[in-house]
Amino acid sequence: MEIQPTGPKGGMDQFKVELGGSKPGESFLSVLNESIQEVNGIQKVADQSIQDLVTGKGQDLHQTMIALEKASISFQLMMSVRNKIVNAYEEISRMQV
């Protein structure tokens, strides 16, 4: 396994976030659906990684643990965003019109 060097930013370029949505004119619902599908895909990769490790298909323990942590963190982030959306909806519904 080869270790790749990181750049001056510490390899954080992959977490770049663009404000205002990912594409012009894209609805919030479609962005949310894409995000949920991405988290689901990460969960499936982690599950497959576990199965490969258990069956001995050459999966490294470290790679399996990285896949599991990535899946866990992405799920926690998704749930945090969900909770913020629910709180915002509840706050809006309590407003007097």
C-alpha positions as CSV (number, residue, x, y, z in Angstrom):
1,M,0.0,0.0,0.0
2,E,1.4,3.3,-1.0
3,I,0.9,6.4,1.1
4,Q,0.1,9.5,-0.8
5,P,1.5,12.8,0.4
6,T,-0.9,15.6,1.2
7,G,-0.7,19.2,-0.1
8,P,-0.2,22.3,2.0
9,K,-3.9,22.3,2.9
10,G,-3.6,18.9,4.5
11,G,-5.6,17.2,1.8
12,M,-8.9,18.9,2.6
13,D,-9.7,20.0,-1.0
14,Q,-12.2,17.2,-1.3
15,F,-14.4,18.8,1.3
16,K,-14.8,22.0,-0.6
17,V,-18.3,23.3,-0.2
18,E,-20.0,25.7,-2.6
19,L,-22.7,28.0,-1.2
20,G,-25.9,28.5,-3.0
21,G,-26.5,24.9,-4.1
22,S,-24.5,22.6,-6.4
23,K,-26.2,23.6,-9.7
24,P,-28.1,26.7,-10.7
25,G,-31.8,26.1,-10.6
26,E,-31.6,22.8,-8.8
27,S,-34.3,22.3,-6.2
28,F,-33.6,21.7,-2.6
29,L,-35.4,18.4,-2.7
30,S,-33.2,17.1,-5.5
31,V,-30.1,18.1,-3.7
32,L,-31.4,16.4,-0.5
33,N,-32.2,13.2,-2.5
34,E,-28.8,13.1,-4.1
35,S,-27.1,13.5,-0.7
36,I,-29.2,10.7,0.8
37,Q,-28.3,8.5,-2.1
38,E,-24.6,9.3,-1.6
39,V,-24.8,8.4,2.1
40,N,-26.6,5.2,1.1
41,G,-23.8,4.4,-1.3
42,I,-21.2,4.9,1.3
43,Q,-23.1,2.6,3.7
44,K,-23.2,-0.1,1.0
45,V,-19.4,0.2,0.4
46,A,-18.8,-0.2,4.1
47,D,-21.1,-3.3,4.2
48,Q,-19.3,-4.8,1.2
49,S,-15.9,-4.0,2.8
50,I,-17.0,-5.9,5.9
51,Q,-18.2,-8.9,3.8
52,D,-14.9,-8.9,1.9
53,L,-12.9,-8.9,5.2
54,V,-15.0,-11.7,6.7
55,T,-14.8,-13.9,3.6
56,G,-11.1,-13.3,3.1
57,K,-11.3,-11.7,-0.3
58,G,-8.1,-9.7,0.3
59,Q,-9.7,-6.8,2.1
60,D,-7.3,-5.0,4.5
61,L,-8.5,-4.4,8.1
62,H,-7.4,-0.8,7.9
63,Q,-9.4,-0.1,4.8
64,T,-12.4,-1.7,6.3
65,M,-12.2,0.4,9.4
66,I,-11.8,3.6,7.2
67,A,-14.9,2.6,5.2
68,L,-16.8,2.1,8.4
69,E,-15.8,5.4,9.9
70,K,-16.5,7.2,6.7
71,A,-20.0,5.6,6.7
72,S,-20.6,6.5,10.3
73,I,-19.5,10.1,9.9
74,S,-21.5,10.6,6.8
75,F,-24.6,9.2,8.5
76,Q,-24.1,11.4,11.5
77,L,-23.8,14.4,9.3
78,M,-27.0,13.5,7.4
79,M,-28.9,13.1,10.7
80,S,-27.6,16.4,11.9
81,V,-28.8,18.2,8.7
82,R,-32.1,16.4,9.1
83,N,-32.5,17.6,12.6
84,K,-31.7,21.2,11.6
85,I,-34.3,21.0,8.8
86,V,-36.9,19.6,11.2
87,N,-36.1,22.3,13.8
88,A,-36.4,25.0,11.1
89,Y,-39.7,23.6,9.9
90,E,-41.1,23.6,13.5
91,E,-39.9,27.1,14.1
92,I,-41.6,28.3,10.9
93,S,-44.8,26.5,11.8
94,R,-44.9,28.3,15.1
95,M,-44.7,31.7,13.5
96,Q,-47.9,33.7,13.5
97,V,-49.1,34.8,10.1
